[in-house]
Amino acid sequence: MFRTIGHTFELIKTSWRVLMMDRELIFFPIMAGIGVLILLGVFFVIGSATGTIDHLNEPTKFNAVTGLEENQVVAVDIVLALAVFFSAYFIVVFFNAALISAAQERLRGGDPSISSGLSHASKHVHTIVGWAIIAAAVALILMYLRSRSRGSMMGQIGTGLLSSGWAMITFFVVPILVTEGVGPIEAMKRSTGLFTATWGRQLTSNFGFGIMYIGVMLVVGLITAIFSAISPIIGVPIGVLALAIGLGGVMAMEGIFKAALYDYARGEKPLVFQESDLRTAYAPRAAAAGA
C-alpha cells in the first residue's frame, strides 16, 4: 500500500513538471470556475426577478387562512434550477475535456496551447453535453439518496460507496470522449473496462490529490490571514487570487495525471513520464486492458 502511494506521489511530481512546461494548462480550471460564477450570477438575476430565489430559500410558507404549510416552489423554479445545475456541469466537464486534450497533446510530443485545448474539446461538444447530462442526473440521484439517508450510518456508508464506485468506473470517460470519438454510453463502458486495470492507482491518486487540496486550502488560509491582518481590503483579493492559482494548479496536475494514466492503461507510453515509474505503478494487465 505504502509503496503504491509512494509511486503515486512520484507520478504527481512528474505531473508538476509537465505543468511547468505548459503553465497555461492552469487556466482551464480557472476558466471553468469563472464560467460557473458567471452562470450563478445570471441565475441570481433571473431567479430574483421570477421569485425563484425566495421560493428555493423558503420552499414552504404558512397560510394563515387554511392554517397549512403551502409549497411555494412552482414548475418554473424547478426548470430554472435544473437548467443551472446541468449547465454548471457542462461548463466543468467542457473545460476539463479541454485540459485533458491539451495534456494529451503534450504527452504525445506536441506543444499545446489554450486555443488548441479548447478547439479539440469543441469538436466533441455534442458528446460532452451528453455526458454532462448523465453525470448531473446521477449527481442529483446521489444527492437525493444522501439526503434520505441522514441519521442512518449504514445509509450514509452505502451512499458514500455508491458515489466512490461511480467516480471510479467513470474515471476515464472524459479522456475517452476526446480521444476515441465515441458517445457517452460507450465511453462509460470503455471506462468501466479500464477500471480493473487501474483501480488501485485511482484510489491512491484520489488520496494524493486530496492531501494536496487540503494543503492548498491551509496555505491560502494562512496567506489570507496574514494580509487581512495588514488590511482586509488587500487580504480578500489576494486570498481569492491565491485560491484560484492554488486550486487551478492542483486541478491541472490532476488532469495531466489522468491523461497519462489513460494513455498507459491503453498500452501507450506517455512522454515525460518515466517508463520505470509507469511500469512499477501499474499492473502488467493494464496494457492489455486497452487492447
BASE-663696 format. One record per residue (C-alpha): x, y, z; residue number from 1; residue in one letter. Coordinates in Angstrom, 3 decimals, decimal comma. Layout:
// residues N
[atom [X Y Z] NUM A]
...
END
This chain:
// residues 291
[atom [0,000 0,000 0,000] 1 M]
[atom [2,703 2,496 1,062] 2 F]
[atom [4,787 1,543 -1,969] 3 R]
[atom [1,799 2,268 -4,201] 4 T]
[atom [1,264 5,646 -2,541] 5 I]
[atom [4,962 6,406 -2,984] 6 G]
[atom [4,759 5,698 -6,728] 7 H]
[atom [1,652 7,873 -6,910] 8 T]
[atom [3,494 10,858 -5,449] 9 F]
[atom [6,360 10,279 -7,901] 10 E]
[atom [3,868 10,482 -10,755] 11 L]
[atom [2,254 13,555 -9,189] 12 I]
[atom [5,697 15,204 -9,177] 13 K]
[atom [6,029 14,328 -12,863] 14 T]
[atom [2,619 15,920 -13,457] 15 S]
[atom [4,021 19,061 -11,834] 16 W]
[atom [6,977 19,035 -14,257] 17 R]
[atom [4,568 18,752 -17,188] 18 V]
[atom [2,581 21,685 -15,815] 19 L]
[atom [5,793 23,742 -15,613] 20 M]
[atom [6,351 23,027 -19,321] 21 M]
[atom [2,859 24,251 -20,175] 22 D]
[atom [1,819 26,677 -17,445] 23 R]
[atom [-1,181 27,768 -19,481] 24 E]
[atom [-2,901 24,491 -18,508] 25 L]
[atom [-3,693 26,097 -15,153] 26 I]
[atom [-6,110 28,460 -16,895] 27 F]
[atom [-8,556 25,708 -17,889] 28 F]
[atom [-9,856 25,046 -14,345] 29 P]
[atom [-9,733 28,785 -13,629] 30 I]
[atom [-11,878 29,463 -16,715] 31 M]
[atom [-14,289 26,750 -15,557] 32 A]
[atom [-14,586 28,472 -12,187] 33 G]
[atom [-15,179 31,847 -13,812] 34 I]
[atom [-17,778 30,313 -16,128] 35 G]
[atom [-19,690 28,788 -13,212] 36 V]
[atom [-19,582 32,092 -11,308] 37 L]
[atom [-20,983 33,940 -14,330] 38 I]
[atom [-23,699 31,296 -14,657] 39 L]
[atom [-24,631 31,683 -10,987] 40 L]
[atom [-24,711 35,459 -11,412] 41 G]
[atom [-27,129 35,146 -14,330] 42 V]
[atom [-29,242 32,685 -12,323] 43 F]
[atom [-29,346 35,095 -9,382] 44 F]
[atom [-30,609 37,919 -11,589] 45 V]
[atom [-33,247 35,764 -13,315] 46 I]
[atom [-34,143 33,946 -10,091] 47 G]
[atom [-34,633 37,214 -8,245] 48 S]
[atom [-36,929 38,515 -10,971] 49 A]
[atom [-39,045 35,332 -11,066] 50 T]
[atom [-39,074 34,799 -7,308] 51 G]
[atom [-37,215 31,501 -7,666] 52 T]
[atom [-34,513 32,534 -5,165] 53 I]
[atom [-37,109 33,234 -2,483] 54 D]
[atom [-39,044 30,062 -3,265] 55 H]
[atom [-35,942 27,877 -3,021] 56 L]
[atom [-34,781 29,540 0,196] 57 N]
[atom [-38,222 29,082 1,773] 58 E]
[atom [-39,933 26,255 -0,139] 59 P]
[atom [-42,931 26,211 2,201] 60 T]
[atom [-44,892 29,066 3,747] 61 K]
[atom [-47,631 29,143 6,355] 62 F]
[atom [-51,062 30,100 5,035] 63 N]
[atom [-52,970 31,992 7,730] 64 A]
[atom [-56,300 31,267 6,023] 65 V]
[atom [-56,011 27,487 5,686] 66 T]
[atom [-53,637 27,002 8,607] 67 G]
[atom [-51,450 24,777 6,453] 68 L]
[atom [-47,903 24,902 5,074] 69 E]
[atom [-48,036 25,573 1,337] 70 E]
[atom [-45,328 24,708 -1,168] 71 N]
[atom [-44,124 27,858 -2,943] 72 Q]
[atom [-41,934 26,089 -5,478] 73 V]
[atom [-43,528 26,073 -8,936] 74 V]
[atom [-42,597 24,411 -12,226] 75 A]
[atom [-40,645 27,468 -13,417] 76 V]
[atom [-38,449 27,299 -10,311] 77 D]
[atom [-37,660 23,619 -10,870] 78 I]
[atom [-36,891 24,085 -14,563] 79 V]
[atom [-34,637 27,080 -13,878] 80 L]
[atom [-32,767 25,325 -11,066] 81 A]
[atom [-32,232 22,179 -13,156] 82 L]
[atom [-31,084 24,246 -16,150] 83 A]
[atom [-28,466 25,968 -13,994] 84 V]
[atom [-27,355 22,668 -12,411] 85 F]
[atom [-26,908 20,912 -15,761] 86 F]
[atom [-25,260 23,990 -17,318] 87 S]
[atom [-22,748 24,145 -14,465] 88 A]
[atom [-21,885 20,500 -15,030] 89 Y]
[atom [-21,391 21,148 -18,741] 90 F]
[atom [-19,028 24,056 -18,065] 91 I]
[atom [-16,897 21,980 -15,694] 92 V]
[atom [-16,805 18,941 -17,998] 93 V]
[atom [-16,042 21,035 -21,095] 94 F]
[atom [-13,011 22,778 -19,588] 95 F]
[atom [-11,858 19,503 -18,058] 96 N]
[atom [-12,037 17,984 -21,534] 97 A]
[atom [-10,016 20,914 -22,909] 98 A]
[atom [-7,419 20,443 -20,146] 99 L]
[atom [-7,067 16,709 -20,783] 100 I]
[atom [-6,879 17,304 -24,551] 101 S]
[atom [-4,023 19,771 -24,059] 102 A]
[atom [-2,280 17,436 -21,598] 103 A]
[atom [-2,517 14,538 -24,029] 104 Q]
[atom [-1,067 16,734 -26,759] 105 E]
[atom [1,995 17,389 -24,574] 106 R]
[atom [2,330 13,738 -23,520] 107 L]
[atom [2,250 12,693 -27,166] 108 R]
[atom [5,004 15,082 -28,219] 109 G]
[atom [3,022 18,175 -29,184] 110 G]
[atom [3,101 21,758 -27,929] 111 D]
[atom [-0,386 22,540 -26,584] 112 P]
[atom [-1,978 25,924 -26,038] 113 S]
[atom [-5,227 27,190 -24,564] 114 I]
[atom [-6,714 27,541 -28,047] 115 S]
[atom [-5,699 24,012 -29,107] 116 S]
[atom [-7,277 22,509 -25,987] 117 G]
[atom [-10,499 24,480 -26,429] 118 L]
[atom [-10,594 23,676 -30,141] 119 S]
[atom [-10,234 19,947 -29,548] 120 H]
[atom [-12,897 19,948 -26,829] 121 A]
[atom [-15,245 21,939 -29,099] 122 S]
[atom [-15,055 19,173 -31,711] 123 K]
[atom [-16,584 16,797 -29,161] 124 H]
[atom [-19,060 19,251 -27,643] 125 V]
[atom [-22,074 17,088 -28,550] 126 H]
[atom [-20,748 14,079 -26,635] 127 T]
[atom [-19,594 16,338 -23,784] 128 I]
[atom [-23,157 17,669 -23,487] 129 V]
[atom [-24,467 14,094 -23,362] 130 G]
[atom [-22,010 13,104 -20,655] 131 W]
[atom [-22,695 16,272 -18,634] 132 A]
[atom [-26,421 15,428 -18,639] 133 I]
[atom [-25,757 11,861 -17,472] 134 I]
[atom [-23,233 12,933 -14,812] 135 A]
[atom [-25,515 15,682 -13,496] 136 A]
[atom [-28,501 13,323 -13,364] 137 A]
[atom [-26,508 10,752 -11,369] 138 V]
[atom [-25,256 13,538 -9,073] 139 A]
[atom [-28,864 14,567 -8,390] 140 L]
[atom [-29,818 10,965 -7,590] 141 I]
[atom [-26,851 10,604 -5,218] 142 L]
[atom [-27,724 13,914 -3,552] 143 M]
[atom [-31,299 12,694 -3,054] 144 Y]
[atom [-30,114 9,378 -1,598] 145 L]
[atom [-27,683 11,211 0,680] 146 R]
[atom [-30,460 13,480 1,985] 147 S]
[atom [-32,757 10,498 2,557] 148 R]
[atom [-30,082 8,617 4,481] 149 S]
[atom [-29,400 11,373 7,021] 150 R]
[atom [-29,425 9,974 10,521] 151 G]
[atom [-28,630 6,489 9,251] 152 S]
[atom [-24,980 5,485 9,453] 153 M]
[atom [-25,484 2,497 7,152] 154 M]
[atom [-27,343 4,678 4,674] 155 G]
[atom [-24,527 7,237 4,650] 156 Q]
[atom [-21,927 4,492 4,178] 157 I]
[atom [-23,940 2,945 1,352] 158 G]
[atom [-24,359 6,281 -0,416] 159 T]
[atom [-20,650 7,014 0,033] 160 G]
[atom [-19,745 3,672 -1,542] 161 L]
[atom [-22,088 4,330 -4,457] 162 L]
[atom [-20,526 7,767 -5,004] 163 S]
[atom [-16,992 6,367 -4,849] 164 S]
[atom [-17,857 3,470 -7,157] 165 G]
[atom [-19,416 5,811 -9,704] 166 W]
[atom [-16,367 8,085 -9,615] 167 A]
[atom [-14,039 5,123 -10,137] 168 M]
[atom [-15,795 3,433 -13,048] 169 I]
[atom [-16,291 6,768 -14,862] 170 T]
[atom [-12,715 7,930 -14,178] 171 F]
[atom [-11,690 7,743 -17,864] 172 F]
[atom [-14,923 8,894 -19,509] 173 V]
[atom [-13,673 12,394 -20,419] 174 V]
[atom [-10,303 11,203 -21,860] 175 P]
[atom [-12,182 8,578 -23,881] 176 I]
[atom [-14,682 11,144 -25,191] 177 L]
[atom [-11,953 13,455 -26,523] 178 V]
[atom [-9,668 10,678 -27,774] 179 T]
[atom [-11,766 7,858 -29,174] 180 E]
[atom [-14,680 9,860 -30,571] 181 G]
[atom [-17,368 7,636 -29,035] 182 V]
[atom [-20,598 8,595 -27,323] 183 G]
[atom [-21,058 8,930 -23,552] 184 P]
[atom [-22,612 5,455 -23,109] 185 I]
[atom [-19,795 3,730 -24,974] 186 E]
[atom [-17,273 5,857 -23,086] 187 A]
[atom [-18,777 4,630 -19,797] 188 M]
[atom [-18,405 1,019 -20,969] 189 K]
[atom [-14,790 1,613 -22,022] 190 R]
[atom [-14,019 3,395 -18,745] 191 S]
[atom [-15,509 0,536 -16,743] 192 T]
[atom [-13,344 -1,902 -18,708] 193 G]
[atom [-10,186 0,030 -17,846] 194 L]
[atom [-11,213 0,281 -14,192] 195 F]
[atom [-9,995 -3,212 -13,265] 196 T]
[atom [-6,525 -2,406 -14,602] 197 A]
[atom [-6,130 0,874 -12,764] 198 T]
[atom [-8,401 0,860 -9,700] 199 W]
[atom [-5,502 0,819 -7,210] 200 G]
[atom [-3,880 3,810 -8,872] 201 R]
[atom [-7,182 5,669 -8,933] 202 Q]
[atom [-7,651 5,136 -5,195] 203 L]
[atom [-4,167 6,314 -4,286] 204 T]
[atom [-4,313 9,236 -6,728] 205 S]
[atom [-7,510 10,414 -5,023] 206 N]
[atom [-5,672 10,154 -1,699] 207 F]
[atom [-2,623 12,020 -3,009] 208 G]
[atom [-4,533 14,835 -4,668] 209 F]
[atom [-6,860 15,046 -1,659] 210 G]
[atom [-3,833 15,841 0,512] 211 I]
[atom [-2,751 18,473 -1,999] 212 M]
[atom [-6,178 20,151 -1,981] 213 Y]
[atom [-6,110 20,291 1,816] 214 I]
[atom [-2,577 21,721 1,709] 215 G]
[atom [-3,646 24,433 -0,747] 216 V]
[atom [-6,580 25,430 1,455] 217 M]
[atom [-4,321 25,665 4,518] 218 L]
[atom [-1,707 27,757 2,693] 219 V]
[atom [-4,355 30,040 1,166] 220 V]
[atom [-5,966 30,464 4,583] 221 G]
[atom [-2,603 31,428 6,074] 222 L]
[atom [-1,835 33,899 3,259] 223 I]
[atom [-5,298 35,461 3,551] 224 T]
[atom [-4,975 35,785 7,338] 225 A]
[atom [-1,552 37,454 7,094] 226 I]
[atom [-2,605 40,041 4,513] 227 F]
[atom [-6,001 40,583 6,159] 228 S]
[atom [-4,181 41,449 9,391] 229 A]
[atom [-2,396 44,184 7,449] 230 I]
[atom [-5,511 45,325 5,575] 231 S]
[atom [-8,814 43,457 4,959] 232 P]
[atom [-9,135 45,304 1,655] 233 I]
[atom [-5,856 43,763 0,495] 234 I]
[atom [-6,310 40,359 2,174] 235 G]
[atom [-9,537 39,316 0,452] 236 V]
[atom [-8,468 39,816 -3,199] 237 P]
[atom [-5,047 38,280 -2,516] 238 I]
[atom [-6,766 35,313 -0,870] 239 G]
[atom [-9,103 34,855 -3,833] 240 V]
[atom [-6,176 35,077 -6,281] 241 L]
[atom [-4,106 32,598 -4,252] 242 A]
[atom [-7,069 30,216 -4,074] 243 L]
[atom [-7,635 30,392 -7,837] 244 A]
[atom [-3,963 29,750 -8,606] 245 I]
[atom [-3,605 27,004 -5,984] 246 G]
[atom [-6,743 25,065 -6,865] 247 L]
[atom [-6,187 25,655 -10,573] 248 G]
[atom [-2,687 24,223 -10,318] 249 G]
[atom [-3,771 21,083 -8,472] 250 V]
[atom [-6,692 20,544 -10,866] 251 M]
[atom [-4,359 20,952 -13,845] 252 A]
[atom [-1,933 18,389 -12,383] 253 M]
[atom [-4,850 16,027 -11,765] 254 E]
[atom [-5,891 16,345 -15,406] 255 G]
[atom [-2,325 15,625 -16,562] 256 I]
[atom [-2,177 12,619 -14,230] 257 F]
[atom [-5,460 11,263 -15,609] 258 K]
[atom [-4,321 11,758 -19,215] 259 A]
[atom [-1,061 9,885 -18,524] 260 A]
[atom [-2,857 7,075 -16,689] 261 L]
[atom [-5,352 6,710 -19,532] 262 Y]
[atom [-2,636 6,514 -22,196] 263 D]
[atom [-0,624 3,966 -20,244] 264 Y]
[atom [-3,707 1,857 -19,482] 265 A]
[atom [-4,211 1,627 -23,263] 266 R]
[atom [-0,652 0,345 -23,718] 267 G]
[atom [0,918 3,631 -24,809] 268 E]
[atom [3,972 5,376 -23,351] 269 K]
[atom [3,236 8,977 -22,298] 270 P]
[atom [6,234 11,229 -22,869] 271 L]
[atom [7,895 12,941 -19,886] 272 V]
[atom [6,750 10,174 -17,527] 273 F]
[atom [9,481 7,614 -16,834] 274 Q]
[atom [8,847 4,113 -18,164] 275 E]
[atom [10,114 2,581 -14,915] 276 S]
[atom [7,678 4,635 -12,808] 277 D]
[atom [4,768 3,680 -15,004] 278 L]
[atom [5,757 0,023 -15,140] 279 R]
[atom [6,005 -0,316 -11,351] 280 T]
[atom [2,920 1,832 -10,761] 281 A]
[atom [0,502 -0,286 -12,786] 282 Y]
[atom [-0,140 -3,967 -13,081] 283 A]
[atom [1,056 -5,665 -16,295] 284 P]
[atom [-2,561 -6,292 -17,274] 285 R]
[atom [-3,021 -2,526 -17,672] 286 A]
[atom [-1,645 -2,560 -21,191] 287 A]
[atom [-3,794 -5,492 -22,168] 288 A]
[atom [-6,933 -3,756 -20,950] 289 A]
[atom [-6,717 -1,157 -23,687] 290 G]
[atom [-6,218 -3,669 -26,461] 291 A]
END
